[in-house]
Amino acid sequence: MHYELWALNTGNLIRDYDTEAEALVTVRDLLADGWSPDDLGLHLEFDEGEDGDEAQLPPPLVGAALAARAAGDRTQTPLSA
């Protein structure tokens, strides 16, 4: 499994990451550079060839929930299967 960070305003994949912590570093950097949290989405994805039911994956983190998670708000549920 891996994490994908998307620019929602353009529909472009920014990058994929092995861990949520790595992805959140980029989210913090983008927010510090002026990105709107409403333009970012982070979700867990199966690796190529990995079997799994996508319906079992947690919903993406977007907007204020993603910004709070990136800021270290542990009350936000982490993305994990």
trRosetta pair geometry for C-beta under 8 A, 3 or more apart (Angstrom, degrees):
i j d omega theta_ij theta_ji phi_ij phi_ji
1 44 5.8 5 179 -175 121 99
1 45 6.8 155 -157 79 72 39
1 46 5.9 -51 -103 -111 73 41
1 47 6.1 -111 -70 -23 21 87
1 50 6.9 -154 -63 129 59 168
1 52 7.9 28 -81 -10 102 166
1 81 6.3 -150 -85 -15 166 131
2 16 4.9 45 140 172 131 115
2 17 6.3 160 -175 74 90 39
2 18 6.0 -53 -122 -103 90 37
2 44 7.6 161 87 -152 27 58
2 45 5.8 -27 69 65 74 89
2 47 5.9 87 -9 -79 102 84
3 16 6.5 156 82 -160 47 66
3 17 4.5 -22 64 62 103 96
3 18 7.7 -12 20 71 90 9
3 19 7.0 -16 4 116 126 14
3 20 5.6 131 -65 -90 154 56
3 22 7.6 160 53 68 129 94
3 23 4.5 -85 114 -41 140 148
3 42 6.0 3 -178 -173 110 96
3 43 7.1 168 -150 88 67 28
3 44 5.9 -40 -98 -97 68 55
3 45 7.2 133 -117 16 19 85
3 79 6.7 110 -111 90 110 139
4 13 6.0 -58 -168 -136 110 104
4 15 7.8 -172 -146 99 55 34
4 16 4.9 -30 -96 -102 70 85
4 17 7.8 -180 -78 19 26 75
4 42 7.2 169 84 -149 46 50
4 43 5.8 -15 56 62 91 77
4 45 5.2 32 -11 -6 115 133
5 13 7.5 101 76 -165 52 63
5 14 4.5 -48 102 56 98 117
5 15 5.7 8 48 55 107 71
5 16 7.5 180 15 -92 72 34
5 17 7.0 47 -16 -9 105 113
5 23 5.2 170 -54 -153 115 104
5 26 6.0 -140 4 92 176 134
5 27 6.8 -147 -130 -65 133 88
5 40 6.8 -19 -169 -162 92 97
5 41 7.4 156 -156 82 47 46
5 42 5.2 -14 -102 -100 71 82
6 11 7.4 -17 -177 -151 114 30
6 12 6.9 160 -157 85 72 37
6 13 5.8 -48 -103 -105 75 48
6 14 6.4 -176 -108 -2 17 88
6 40 7.1 143 78 -158 55 47
6 41 4.5 -17 59 63 105 96
6 42 7.5 -173 18 -76 75 35
6 43 7.6 3 -1 14 115 98
7 10 4.8 10 111 40 116 100
7 11 7.3 -38 87 22 76 16
7 12 4.8 3 49 59 110 87
7 13 7.9 -135 16 -62 79 3
7 14 5.5 107 -32 -58 89 99
7 39 6.0 -4 -160 159 69 95
7 40 6.9 -30 -108 -97 46 58
8 11 7.1 31 -156 -74 33 46
8 38 7.3 -99 66 146 134 55
8 39 5.3 -160 50 -161 88 41
8 40 6.5 -121 -2 -48 101 7
8 41 5.0 87 -61 -13 112 112
8 62 6.9 55 -50 -138 152 119
9 36 7.8 83 -45 55 132 113
9 38 8.0 74 -59 111 100 81
9 39 4.2 -22 -20 -133 111 105
13 16 7.1 -13 -179 -45 123 84
14 26 7.0 159 126 152 135 141
14 30 7.9 -44 -141 -72 161 148
15 23 7.9 -173 88 -114 96 79
15 26 6.7 -151 50 -115 128 172
16 45 7.4 -75 -129 49 121 128
17 20 7.4 125 102 -88 128 19
17 22 4.2 -176 -162 91 127 115
17 23 4.2 -154 30 -58 154 87
17 26 7.6 -155 -62 6 136 130
18 22 6.3 59 50 19 73 148
19 22 4.8 101 63 3 86 100
19 23 7.2 -152 99 -2 50 86
20 23 5.6 -59 -153 39 38 112
20 24 6.2 38 152 -23 71 107
20 42 7.6 93 -138 158 83 136
20 78 5.9 109 117 -165 174 106
20 79 5.6 161 -101 54 128 95
20 80 7.4 -72 -32 -64 140 84
21 24 5.8 -55 -146 34 30 111
21 25 6.9 40 152 -26 62 97
22 25 5.9 -47 -159 22 34 114
22 26 7.3 28 148 -10 62 101
23 26 5.9 -58 -161 37 40 109
23 27 6.4 41 145 -21 70 105
23 42 5.5 120 150 -137 138 129
24 27 5.1 -47 -144 35 41 117
24 28 6.3 46 155 -21 68 99
24 42 7.8 15 -74 -103 65 169
24 69 6.6 -112 -114 126 122 90
24 70 4.6 -179 -158 -117 89 72
25 28 5.9 -53 -153 34 30 111
25 29 6.5 29 150 -17 63 107
26 29 5.5 -54 -148 38 35 113
26 30 6.2 32 155 -18 68 105
27 30 5.9 -56 -146 38 29 108
27 31 6.3 28 156 -17 64 107
27 40 6.1 126 -128 163 94 155
27 42 6.7 -48 -69 -51 134 134
27 66 6.3 -128 -153 161 145 104
27 67 7.5 -154 161 -99 116 47
27 69 8.0 15 97 86 160 92
27 70 4.1 -122 104 -100 123 142
28 31 5.9 -57 -146 39 28 109
28 32 6.3 29 155 -19 64 108
28 70 4.9 -177 -62 169 77 113
28 71 7.4 136 -104 -79 99 50
29 32 5.7 -57 -148 37 29 111
29 33 6.4 23 154 -15 64 110
30 33 5.6 -60 -148 41 32 110
30 35 4.1 -9 157 18 93 145
30 40 6.5 130 99 -81 144 139
31 34 7.9 141 -177 6 29 8
31 35 5.6 -78 -86 62 39 91
31 37 6.3 20 -105 -71 113 84
31 40 7.8 -73 -63 -2 88 153
31 67 6.1 121 -106 -123 149 96
31 70 6.7 142 -2 101 142 150
35 39 5.8 -118 -177 67 94 122
35 40 6.3 71 142 -44 130 116
36 39 4.6 89 68 -2 90 104
36 40 7.7 -176 94 -6 54 87
37 40 5.8 -66 -153 38 45 108
37 62 7.7 128 154 166 82 52
37 63 5.1 85 125 -158 98 35
37 64 6.0 104 107 -72 145 36
37 66 5.8 172 -166 72 103 100
37 67 3.9 -51 -105 -48 148 119
38 62 7.4 48 -138 163 42 95
38 63 4.8 26 -97 -107 60 88
40 62 6.9 173 94 -140 56 63
40 63 7.8 166 61 -57 74 30
40 66 5.7 -148 101 112 106 154
41 60 4.9 18 -176 161 103 139
41 61 7.1 158 -156 81 55 49
41 62 4.4 -13 -105 -95 84 98
41 66 7.0 -136 -115 -60 34 154
42 60 6.3 154 74 -164 39 86
42 61 4.7 -12 60 59 97 99
42 62 7.6 -180 22 -72 63 53
42 66 5.7 136 14 -127 108 120
42 79 6.6 -138 123 -18 101 152
43 57 7.2 67 178 149 102 130
43 58 7.9 -162 -145 84 78 76
43 59 7.7 -76 -115 161 107 33
43 60 3.8 -56 -72 -100 107 90
43 61 7.2 175 -74 19 58 65
43 79 6.6 -171 -142 -141 37 149
44 57 5.3 -161 82 -157 103 112
44 58 6.3 65 23 43 124 90
44 79 4.7 178 -36 160 107 114
44 80 7.0 135 -75 -101 155 20
44 81 6.3 -162 140 -52 153 86
45 57 7.5 27 -92 -130 35 159
46 50 4.3 -152 -179 82 98 113
46 51 7.6 -119 -159 88 145 7
46 52 4.7 -178 -91 45 135 125
46 54 7.1 -98 -7 -84 117 81
46 57 7.8 -117 -36 -68 84 130
47 50 4.3 84 57 -16 78 128
52 56 6.7 -110 175 53 94 123
52 57 7.7 77 139 -54 125 97
52 81 7.6 -53 -156 -139 144 151
53 56 4.4 80 83 -6 98 110
53 57 8.0 -162 103 -19 59 76
54 57 5.5 -33 -163 6 52 117
56 81 6.7 51 126 -153 101 97
57 81 6.2 -49 -112 -101 64 91
58 77 7.2 -149 -158 123 147 120
58 79 5.3 -159 68 -136 130 67
58 80 6.9 46 -7 48 135 36
58 81 7.3 -141 -12 -91 89 44
60 79 7.8 4 -132 -102 38 132
61 65 5.3 -131 -154 112 82 104
61 66 4.2 126 139 -86 98 83
61 69 5.7 -33 -165 16 153 152
61 76 7.3 69 -128 169 127 125
61 79 6.1 -107 -18 -51 112 114
62 65 6.5 44 60 52 43 103
62 66 5.5 -10 -132 -21 9 123
63 66 6.1 114 51 21 29 99
63 67 7.0 -57 146 -3 37 103
64 67 5.5 -55 -144 39 34 113
64 68 6.2 36 157 -21 67 105
65 68 5.8 -53 -147 36 29 111
65 69 6.4 30 153 -18 63 106
65 76 5.7 144 -169 -135 78 122
66 69 5.7 -54 -147 37 32 111
66 70 6.2 31 155 -18 66 107
67 70 5.7 -55 -146 38 30 111
67 71 6.3 28 154 -19 64 109
68 71 5.7 -58 -147 38 30 110
68 73 3.9 -34 168 32 90 146
68 75 7.8 -49 151 64 128 88
68 76 5.0 143 103 -48 108 137
69 72 8.0 82 175 -43 29 11
69 73 6.1 -77 -80 57 32 89
69 76 4.1 -112 -77 97 86 148
69 78 7.2 134 -148 -100 124 58
73 76 4.9 72 98 -7 100 106
